[in-house]
Amino acid sequence: MVIEMTKYSFILLEEETGGFLQKLQELGVVDITRSRKPVDAGSSAMMEKAAAGKKAVSILDKVNYTGDPDLKAIEEAAGQAVPEDDLSHQVLQASARIAELGEKFTNAQRKAKALLPWGKFDKEALGKLASIGYTVRFYSVGKKSFSEDWKNEYALQVVSEDSSYVRFVTVSDSSVPYSFPVSECAAPEESYEDALAEAENIRKEIIKQKGLLLSLKGHRDEIRDEYGRVITALDLYLAGVTGEAAAENRLNVFVGFAPQTCDAELQKEFDRMGIFYMSEKATEEDNPPIKLKNNRFARMFEVLTGMYGMPEYKEYDPTPVLGPFFLLFFALCLGDAGYGLVLIAISFFLKKKFPGMASMAPLVMTLGIGSFFIGIFMGTFFGFNLLELSFIPEWMKKCMLSGEVAGFPAAMVLAIGIGVFNICVAMVMKAMCYTHRFGFKNTLGTWGWTLLVVGGVILGGVTLLGLLQFEVAKWIFIVLAIISGIGIYLLNDIKRNPLVNIGAGLWDTYNMATGILGDTLSFIRLYALGLAGGMLGSTFNMLGGMLMDGCPVPGLDWLLFALIFVIGHALNIALSCLGAFVHPLRLTFVEFFKNSGYEGSGKPYNPLVSGKDEL
């Protein structure tokens, strides 16, 4: 199946590009292309507005005051907040104000803590004392250095004391010489209560700003949508910008695609990087790169799909159907159980001796296993006919293909039957895929041919098996033909003139009649290649037997037989494997893909990973 993609659009300044690409390489999941555009006043203004929106969304995403001790007050403030027209600017302003007030609040608390030991005092009273000739001095000394005798010698008042310090003041006549055993300290600039009041006012302003942010969080989606509109407008603007600019004054515009399963991780990283980006679900018009997701068996055959071309984004992935058919075609063309065992041995050899080709080992082994069982079914083992060997059990011989059907070799009839089945599967896939992509009403002609051909084949098979009387089958086919004819000749394009539809239907009839017949007969190669490989292997066995019978030297006869057997079958395996690869590939790329409507014009998913050159 084709993995659904997310389209990412990035707009970065030149100096941001290096780190961005390095991060993409580390992530290793974004397939990206790049273009460069000049910066002008228009794009600069848009970028500034987009930057504000991006940052505002990031700030609002982090707004959560559930653990704040002032939660109730913040909620009340949020209810009284009045959002402005420029929501992004208001968010940034409130966030910056909260950061500024937070620093002031910390300083105010620190100052209040420092003033606490001096308690409450009136600076006006101190000024009045100074005006009448008295000076008040402040002291802070270690408790061990404080002397109680000072209280008797000076006009001294202890303000506070703790386990370490004693804080006190002295009052003296300014006209009389004054000295004291310790140096005085700076007088407090304000009262402790004044500092507390200042801190409380700051706290209330912080609550107000937090309430505003909490209120603006309800407008988060509006800001995000506006950011998306600005980015889209910037992208369109840059698409039409022309002119020259200095290298350091340019924008790098990136468009990238990544699997939708990576969205959460990628968007988290992009948000952390703080870059301009926009994400949306990729559409067929975006022509996103193709990444396939299949089970373990089908994944081995993705290399064959890639050889023809990856599917388009909304096109079906043919690999799950291609795989079993290619395996069957290959095994029929090789047609020898012994050669299948050789391929299995080669797969082990590739895995152990050639690490660079180890990824091909599972496919080679699978083809070998299929060739072994089909070879047994066809009754061939290194050119020997298993039906003619006496030591083969009769029950096994009954499972082998032999004899004729209607005067034709059973193997040839089997090849034709497989071809018919393959074409029918392809036509059903085409009808289903076209319906998914273009709608049922636009694919009535395709469904008409599918109903006629596939329905006719099924009806003919059921009749030949005797499960349906010929007369009944005839009338069923007539009904199928009428219904199919309406779709083929009248409704192949409902928007077109009926006469044109009839002409197009007649042309399609000629192409289908000649094409399907040729495609079906093309599958005879499955029988012919298997027969040719078996006959050539049998010939080498016969030559070895003749040399062995005619050799006069005892012991040398078996050596000659072994030499002819090994060399002959080695050449036959090489030729047979080449034919068994090329011709099934041709049947897949021509007959199957043509009848299934597969286009294969998609581009493969190629993410930027470490070790690659930057764009």
Secondary structure by P-SEA (a helix, b strand, c coil): cbbbbbbbbbbbcccaaaaaaaaaaaaccccccbbbbbbcaaaaaaaaaaaaaaaaaaaaaacccccccaaaaaaaaaaacccccaaaaaaaaaaaaaaaaaaaaaaaaaaaaaacccccccaaaaaaaaaabbbbbbbbbccccccccccccccccccccccccccbbbbbcccccccccccccccccccaaaaaaaaaaaaaaaaaaaaaaaaaccaaaaaaaaaaaaaaaaaaaaaacccccccccbbbbbbbcccccaaaaaaaaaaaacccccccccccccccbbbbbbcaaaaaaaaaaaaabbbccccccaaaaaaaaaaaaaaaaaccaaaaaaaaaaaaaaaccccccccaaaaaaaaaaaaaaaaaaacccccccccccccccaaaaaaccccccccccaaaaaaaaaaaaaaaaaaaaaaaaaaacccccccaaaaaaaaaaaaaaaaaaaaaaccccaaaaaaaaaaaaaaaaaaacccccccccaaaaaaaaaaaaaaaaaaaaaaaaccaaaaaaaaaaaaaaaaaaaaaaaaaaaccccaaaaaaaaaaaaaaaaaaaaaaaaaacaaaaaaaacaaaaaaccccccccccccccccccc
